[in-house]
Amino acid sequence: MAELTPEHRAFLAAHAVDPDLAEKLGIRSLTSREDTKALPEAWENWANFPAILFPWTSPDGRVEHQVRPDSPTGDTKGKARKYVFTPNMTPVLWALRPVGPETTTLVIVEGTKQSLAAATYAAPHVAVYGIAGCRMWQKDKAPIPDLAVADGHPVVVILDSDSSTNPDVYQAGAELAEALELEGATSVLFTRIKGRDKDGLDDVLAAREESRRAVWLARAIASAKPKPADAAPKRTAKVPTGVEILPSPAEPLAVARVIEPELMVGSTLTVRNWRGGWWEWRTAHWSEIEELAFSKRLYERTEHAQYEHATDKGTSIKPWAPTRTKVAFLADALSAITHLDQATNVPAWLSGDRPEGTIVSCQNGLLRLEGRELMAHDPGYFNLVSVPFDYAPEAPEPTEWLKFLEVLWPDGGEGQVDALQEWFGYVISGRTDFQKMFAIIGPPRSGKGTIATVLTALIGAMNTAGPTLAGLATNFGLQPVLGKSLALISDARIGRQTDVSVVVERLLTISGEDIIQVDRKNRDAWVGRIPARIMLMSNEIPRFSDDSGTIATRWVVVETVQSFLGREDRALKPRLLQELPGVLNWALAGLDRLLTRGYFQDTAVGNEAVEMMREGASPYAAFKAEALEEGQGFEVTVDDLFTAWTFWCAQNGRDHPGQKPRLARDIKTVVPGVRTVQPRRPDGTRYRALQGIRLRDGFLGLGSGTGSPAAGTGRNGAGTGSGTGSRGTKGQVSDFGTGRHGQNYNSRGSERTGSDMAAPPRSAPVLSTDQIAVLPVPTRATAPKPASDQGFSSGTGNGPARATTRATAQPAPVATLDRCPDEDQHDPDWTCSTCGRAA
């Protein structure tokens, strides 16, 4: 008879059994019929090899052989026979470690491996005996004589974990305790095994580190209880063969715990509830599951299941019978188990080794960009983007793709090809932290759609959305973008009914990684950060409305200038799609360059387009570029600024320049460092000014000039100034170039006069009389002034005319309103055009 084979030694060791101890107890491997010749005649026909032989030896030396085949055979009812005794054998109390002089406790353990595990790790003063099953201590319902070893000793019985759930096991334990007490045991207690339905002592010990097993067993014996369980389990109805029993529908969380292992790979979940939706790991990436599709899975999962319905008399088996309510409660319980914090931004590592660096998911693994290391796919990596083909470092150069780009942008197009290459890599990486959008501007049939087709194929059509700019302003306009990694906007037209401010706000929110609430049809609103990168293709630069001009700074712009209308290459796209592995390597090279630099490189063409976009989005940004310059110590009065702004609006077709108090606020959106101040004039009166900016030399002829204060009468006095005074007196003049406000063109002026000290002179071109004649005339309701509020102003302009004019205040009607709608914009220096009041 052979000793234990290496495979059988490993099997026993995995179940917390010492193989050397097993061999000392006579346990052997059976590998052929030759090994059965030494066994009793009843085993001569045994033919299931290999197997393990266990000689169960009673306290009086009687032996009953038990065999465990590696491949169990079925009995007459088809049930697998894992452990086999000879028919009609008399049960044996297996004396693994018999009672001795130093014995203080006697332990009886249910099961073969369980008993051997106890003999391996029990303390020396503990005697260990085994029973083959919960009732294998009796013959014809009578206790076997072997139980007499308990006389005079405290006994601890260790049954399998089902003693707390199986009424038969519980009852067998209670009857064993009575039999042992009759045999003279001083006490009988039970160590309760906690585990799955049929876990035994060997399973519990094997789950612990070897160094902890003896300590745990000693504590378990010391903490034994008087009963196998706190209460006898109720008898349940017989479960039909092949029918799954789930917890009751009234316990959805318990049902969810049963289903939870089915949603795992190893110990990592492959289904997550994130930001109000269900997401499933598809090996290369995660994708969203429609709510109805997930409900369908739960219906199918519970359709044929049953559950135990408990009553005072016991339990009965009833169909689980999924309904809308039951499935909804079950889905809610599963969402609690699989919940992923909505603050989690993709891509992110949820578990695992969390390797550092940028990861690009390909079909054949996770590519770590640094070092081009290819790792196995892992559900612990939460990403929405993957390329739909294998990473192939040896893929040939994409010659057709490069030829195509050379046609669009010869010699790299002043960096535009590099910008496109970096954008491709940025989209593939799944990153959004550069907070940029990409635009391709060009005529029809100039290659924009071909570029979009290649990028879509590179990341997968399922990861791409196609919203329109106008659609972004609608209630549900952002719903199609959820869960997508790229939003391709091919229609940049914005109609008159579109709220452009909403479009701008949403573009800034998405590209800026801000949290946004998205309304969804027939579903709860979604709240979180949208990880989609935005790419726009348009025939012309879109006109956004953004006073701050921020929207323009978010764009990386390239331009295509050559149209292929009427001479398209219909076979080009198929040829390009065959080169996707090579295009991927090309894009990864761009991503390398982008990450090394840390930002997208500006191009001359892109800068020009961005500037045009900025000027179109914000008239204040355009006005600043033409009329203002920044610098420490610079200053411009609000009056002069508004005069220049009004003229600029007239020259640029802006019919409504607005009101002066709002201008200072709006200018600050494009020049944040500007401060509003109210310095005093030599006569003690105050005027409003902005510090940190001034009008550019020569803009409208309103430069700095020289002048001297003079005494006068009236509210502000009369003064004489010389030069192109941006500060001087207001009056009626025949040319643009004098006057305190500079609104004194086309022979009109306001009612006030004053004196001021002008700044040092500087040259400035002036407008001709013909140019001035076409300027719009600002109108304001003015309050009547005293007759003494008259003054004489003499100014010397840089234009062809000099003027000496007397200005007399004229009464004007005053509107009567209980409360002015523009009250918050009232200014001490002028009269409101809405209500006619001076603040």
Buried (B, 14 or more C-beta within 10 A) or exposed (E): BBEBBEEBBEBBBEBBBBBEBBBEBBBBBBBEEEBBEEBEEEBEEBEBBBBBBBBBBBBEEEEBBBBBBBEBEEEEEEEEBEBBBBEEBBBBBBBBBEBEEEBEBBBBBBBBBBBBBBBBBBEEEBBBBBBBBBBBBBEEEEBBBBBBBBEEBBBBBBBBBBBBBBBEBBBBBBBBBEBBBEBEBEBBBBBBBEBEEBBBBBBBBBEBEEEEBBEBBBEBBEEBEEBBBEEEBBEBEEEEEEEEBBBBBEBBBBBBBBBBEEBEEEEBBBBBBBBBBBBBBEBBBBBBBEBEEBBEBBBEBBEEBBBBBEEEEEBEBEEBEBEEEBBEBBBEBBBEBBEBEBEBBBBEBBBEEEBEEBBBBBBBBBBBBEEEEBBEBBBBBBBBBBBBBEBBEEBEEBEBBBEBBEEBBEEBBBBBBBBBBBBBBBBBBBBBEBEBBBBBBBBEBBBBBBBBBBBBBBBBEBBBBBBBBBBBBBEEBBBBBBBBBBBBBBBBEBEEEBBBEEBBBBBBBBBEBEEBEBBBEEEEEBEBBBBBBBBBBBBEBBEBBBBBBBBBBBBBBBBBEEBBEEEEEEEBBEBBBEBBBBBBBBBBBBBBBBBEEEEBEEBEBBEEBBBBBBBBBBBBBBBBBEBBBEEEEBBBBBBBBBBBBBBBBBEEEBEEBBBBBBBBEBBBBBBEEBEBEEEEBEBEBEBBBBBBBBBBEBBBBBBBBBBEBBEBEBBBBBBBBBBBBBBBBBBBBBBBBBBBBBBBBBBBBBBBBBBBBBBEBEEBEBBEBEEBEEBEEBEBBBBEBEEEBBBBBBBBBBBEEBBEBEBBBEEBEBEEBEEBEBEEBBBEBBBBBBBBBBE
